[in-house]
Amino acid sequence: MPPDGPVVITLDGPAGVGKTTLARRLAAALGVAFLDTGAMYRAVALSLGENGWDLPEPQIAERLCRLQFSLHGSGDETALAMDEFVLGDELRSEEVGRWASLVARLPAVRECLVAAQRRMGSARSLVAEGRDMGSVVFPHATCKFFLDARPEVRALRRYNQLLRLGQTPQPLEELVEALRLRDEQDRTRAVSPLRPAEDAIMVDTSDLDVEHVFEQLLQQAKACLERREGGGVR
């Protein structure tokens, strides 16, 4: 990212590590947009439907590359839209999450969505969370974080999140196993596997509450911005 271009801060890590909550808060504190790339993959998975990942890739690419993603607002008020339809909690079921992990392995899907993410990141400053934001999508990001936590901790967080959304979660033991399966899929996929960027700041959130993690991220992000020429966002 050129020194005088938009600021991009990336938060990567496995499912259930708290990226969405922390990235949204960080974007609000810095006064920039929040990009939930996981929601983009979930939206694509939902639009393709169950077993949509088995369609011929040219057919998938033709459908997906016509989609238009956009960001509206900033911080807590950022809304991600697909073809001007604002995406919401309909994407947050475990089933759609599993579908998203499967479609994310397809080169055609990743090519279309990475291009969309880069377009948004070149147009305005943002905090982007996902699996490969710092390692692939925004290799020259202003500041990169990689968050991790033990599967049991992440499963409990996910369980409580689903309860807050009014959904009936799977038994905790099943959520732990589902997270382990998604981790394996994400870390071993041939295209853009889940891994920290070489220059990412590593943060283990297993034994830290959200306030402690947020303060750590905010301090590090401000230090990155101070080192950046101009020291600010636009």
C-alpha positions as CSV (number, residue, x, y, z in Angstrom):
1,M,0.0,0.0,0.0
2,P,1.5,3.3,-1.0
3,P,2.4,5.6,2.0
4,D,-0.2,8.2,0.9
5,G,-2.9,5.6,0.1
6,P,-5.7,4.3,2.3
7,V,-4.7,2.6,5.5
8,V,-5.4,-1.2,5.7
9,I,-5.2,-3.1,8.9
10,T,-5.6,-6.9,8.8
11,L,-6.8,-9.4,11.4
12,D,-6.4,-13.0,10.4
13,G,-7.0,-16.3,12.3
14,P,-9.1,-19.4,12.6
15,A,-12.9,-19.5,13.1
16,G,-14.2,-18.5,16.5
17,V,-11.1,-16.5,17.6
18,G,-13.0,-13.2,18.0
19,K,-11.8,-11.5,14.8
20,T,-15.2,-10.0,13.8
21,T,-15.8,-8.4,17.2
22,L,-12.3,-7.1,17.6
23,A,-12.0,-5.9,14.0
24,R,-15.3,-4.0,14.2
25,R,-14.2,-2.3,17.5
26,L,-10.8,-1.5,16.1
27,A,-12.4,0.1,13.0
28,A,-14.7,2.2,15.2
29,A,-11.7,3.4,17.4
30,L,-9.8,4.4,14.3
31,G,-12.7,5.9,12.4
32,V,-12.4,3.6,9.3
33,A,-14.6,1.0,7.6
34,F,-14.9,-2.6,8.8
35,L,-14.6,-5.4,6.1
36,D,-15.9,-8.8,7.2
37,T,-14.5,-11.0,4.5
38,G,-15.9,-14.1,6.1
39,A,-19.4,-12.7,5.5
40,M,-18.5,-12.4,1.8
41,Y,-17.6,-16.1,1.6
42,R,-20.8,-17.0,3.6
43,A,-22.9,-14.9,1.3
44,V,-21.4,-16.6,-1.8
45,A,-21.9,-20.0,-0.2
46,L,-25.5,-19.2,0.6
47,S,-26.1,-17.9,-2.9
48,L,-24.7,-21.1,-4.5
49,G,-26.7,-23.3,-2.1
50,E,-25.9,-26.7,-0.7
51,N,-23.4,-28.6,-2.9
52,G,-22.9,-25.5,-4.9
53,W,-19.2,-26.1,-4.6
54,D,-19.6,-29.1,-6.9
55,L,-20.7,-27.0,-9.8
56,P,-18.3,-26.6,-12.7
57,E,-15.8,-23.8,-11.8
58,P,-16.4,-21.8,-15.0
59,Q,-20.1,-21.7,-14.1
60,I,-19.3,-20.6,-10.5
61,A,-16.9,-17.9,-11.8
62,E,-19.5,-16.6,-14.2
63,R,-22.1,-16.2,-11.4
64,L,-19.8,-14.8,-8.8
65,C,-17.8,-12.3,-10.8
66,R,-21.0,-10.5,-11.6
67,L,-21.6,-9.8,-7.9
68,Q,-20.9,-6.3,-6.6
69,F,-19.8,-5.9,-3.0
70,S,-19.8,-2.5,-1.3
71,L,-19.2,-0.9,2.1
72,H,-21.4,1.7,3.6
73,G,-20.6,3.7,6.8
74,S,-17.7,3.1,9.1
75,G,-16.8,1.5,12.4
76,D,-19.8,-0.1,14.2
77,E,-22.1,1.3,11.6
78,T,-20.3,-0.3,8.6
79,A,-22.7,-2.3,6.4
80,L,-21.5,-4.9,3.9
81,A,-23.8,-5.2,0.9
82,M,-23.9,-7.7,-2.0
83,D,-25.7,-6.2,-5.1
84,E,-26.9,-3.5,-2.7
85,F,-28.5,-6.1,-0.4
86,V,-27.2,-5.5,3.2
87,L,-25.9,-8.8,4.6
88,G,-26.9,-9.8,8.1
89,D,-27.3,-12.6,10.7
90,E,-28.8,-15.0,8.1
91,L,-25.2,-15.8,7.3
92,R,-24.2,-16.9,10.8
93,S,-25.4,-20.5,11.0
94,E,-22.9,-23.3,11.5
95,E,-24.2,-24.9,8.2
96,V,-23.5,-21.8,6.2
97,G,-20.1,-21.5,7.9
98,R,-19.3,-25.1,6.8
99,W,-20.4,-24.3,3.2
100,A,-18.2,-21.2,3.2
101,S,-15.2,-23.2,4.2
102,L,-15.8,-25.6,1.3
103,V,-16.4,-22.9,-1.4
104,A,-13.3,-20.9,-0.2
105,R,-11.2,-23.8,-1.4
106,L,-12.2,-23.1,-5.0
107,P,-9.7,-20.9,-7.0
108,A,-12.6,-19.3,-8.9
109,V,-14.3,-18.2,-5.8
110,R,-11.2,-16.8,-4.2
111,E,-10.1,-15.0,-7.4
112,C,-13.5,-13.2,-7.6
113,L,-13.6,-12.3,-3.9
114,V,-10.0,-11.3,-3.6
115,A,-10.5,-8.9,-6.5
116,A,-13.5,-7.4,-4.8
117,Q,-11.7,-7.0,-1.5
118,R,-8.8,-5.3,-3.1
119,R,-11.1,-2.9,-4.8
120,M,-12.7,-1.9,-1.5
121,G,-9.3,-1.6,0.2
122,S,-7.9,0.6,-2.6
123,A,-10.9,3.0,-2.3
124,R,-11.0,3.7,1.4
125,S,-9.2,3.0,4.7
126,L,-10.5,-0.1,6.5
127,V,-9.9,-2.9,9.0
128,A,-10.2,-6.3,7.2
129,E,-10.7,-9.6,9.0
130,G,-10.5,-13.1,7.5
131,R,-8.1,-16.0,6.9
132,D,-5.5,-14.6,4.4
133,M,-5.9,-10.8,4.6
134,G,-2.3,-10.1,5.5
135,S,-0.7,-13.1,3.8
136,V,-2.4,-12.8,0.4
137,V,-5.1,-10.1,-0.1
138,F,-3.2,-7.1,1.4
139,P,0.4,-8.1,1.5
140,H,1.4,-4.4,2.0
141,A,-1.1,-3.7,4.7
142,T,-0.2,-1.0,7.2
143,C,-0.5,-3.3,10.1
144,K,-1.1,-7.1,10.3
145,F,-2.4,-9.2,13.2
146,F,-2.8,-13.0,13.5
147,L,-5.2,-14.1,16.3
148,D,-5.4,-17.6,17.6
149,A,-6.9,-19.5,20.6
150,R,-7.3,-23.1,21.7
151,P,-10.2,-24.9,19.9
152,E,-12.1,-25.5,23.2
153,V,-12.0,-21.8,24.0
154,R,-13.2,-20.9,20.5
155,A,-16.0,-23.4,20.6
156,L,-17.3,-22.0,23.8
157,R,-17.2,-18.4,22.4
158,R,-19.1,-19.6,19.3
159,Y,-21.7,-21.4,21.5
160,N,-22.4,-18.2,23.4
161,Q,-22.5,-16.1,20.2
162,L,-25.2,-18.4,18.7
163,L,-27.2,-18.1,21.9
164,R,-27.0,-14.3,21.7
165,L,-28.2,-14.5,18.1
166,G,-31.2,-16.4,19.3
167,Q,-30.1,-19.6,17.6
168,T,-30.0,-23.1,19.1
169,P,-26.3,-24.2,19.1
170,Q,-25.0,-27.7,18.7
171,P,-23.7,-29.4,21.8
172,L,-20.4,-27.9,22.8
173,E,-18.5,-31.2,22.0
174,E,-19.9,-31.1,18.5
175,L,-18.8,-27.5,18.0
176,V,-15.3,-28.3,19.1
177,E,-15.1,-31.1,16.5
178,A,-16.6,-28.8,13.8
179,L,-14.0,-26.2,14.5
180,R,-11.2,-28.8,14.4
181,L,-12.6,-29.9,11.0
182,R,-12.8,-26.3,9.6
183,D,-9.2,-25.6,10.9
184,E,-8.0,-28.7,9.0
185,Q,-9.8,-27.6,5.9
186,D,-8.5,-24.0,6.1
187,R,-4.9,-24.9,7.0
188,T,-4.4,-27.6,4.4
189,R,-6.3,-26.2,1.4
190,A,-4.2,-25.8,-1.8
191,V,-5.2,-22.2,-2.4
192,S,-4.3,-19.5,0.2
193,P,-4.1,-21.8,3.3
194,L,-4.6,-20.3,6.7
195,R,-1.2,-19.1,8.0
196,P,0.2,-16.0,9.5
197,A,1.9,-13.5,7.3
198,E,5.7,-13.3,7.9
199,D,5.4,-9.8,9.4
200,A,2.1,-10.4,11.3
201,I,1.9,-9.6,15.0
202,M,0.8,-12.8,16.8
203,V,-1.8,-12.6,19.5
204,D,-3.0,-15.7,21.5
205,T,-6.4,-14.7,22.9
206,S,-7.1,-18.0,24.8
207,D,-6.6,-16.6,28.3
208,L,-7.4,-12.9,27.6
209,D,-10.8,-11.2,27.7
210,V,-11.9,-9.1,24.8
211,E,-11.0,-5.8,26.5
212,H,-7.4,-6.8,27.0
213,V,-7.0,-8.1,23.4
214,F,-8.7,-5.0,22.0
215,E,-6.3,-2.6,24.0
216,Q,-3.3,-4.6,22.7
217,L,-4.5,-4.4,19.1
218,L,-5.3,-0.7,19.4
219,Q,-1.9,0.2,20.8
220,Q,-0.1,-1.8,18.2
221,A,-2.2,-0.3,15.4
222,K,-1.5,3.2,16.6
223,A,2.2,2.4,16.7
224,C,2.0,1.2,13.1
225,L,0.2,4.4,12.0
226,E,2.8,6.5,13.8
227,R,5.6,4.8,11.8
228,R,3.7,5.2,8.6
229,E,4.5,8.4,6.7
230,G,1.9,11.0,7.6
231,G,0.8,8.9,10.7
232,G,-2.9,9.1,9.9
233,V,-5.8,7.6,7.9
234,R,-7.9,9.0,5.1
